[in-house]
Amino acid sequence: MSFDKNNIIYQNHQIRYLTVHSSKGLEADVTILINITNSPTGFPSQIKESKLLNHLNSSKDNYLYAEERRLFYVALTRTKNEAYLMIPLFHPSIFVKELKKITH
């Protein structure tokens, strides 16, 4: 097994790991999303930013976590074959709860 900055070579398979944001516009055979949990460092991130940053980054969207919601959709739809979500049994992300609602 060998490593470089964003790649792992494992039994002749190259595994590239990226943040969801940096993967925008790319495709992969398989996508694995990790940390899909309801926590401050989960996805969506619940880290509170400063009021100034929130004002500068404000959008007219009325959805909670609008930008991260878009990124989540992009991550789910950029796979050529399959997408896997790594979800904890307890405290799943609100995005997972919403997916369950629309698929049942």
Secondary structure, 3 states (H helix, E strand, C coil): CEECCCEEEECCEEEECCCCHHHCCCCEEEEEECCCECCCCCCCCCCCCCHHHHHHCCCCCCCCCHHHHHHHHHHHHCEEEEEEECCCCCCECHHHHHHHHHHC
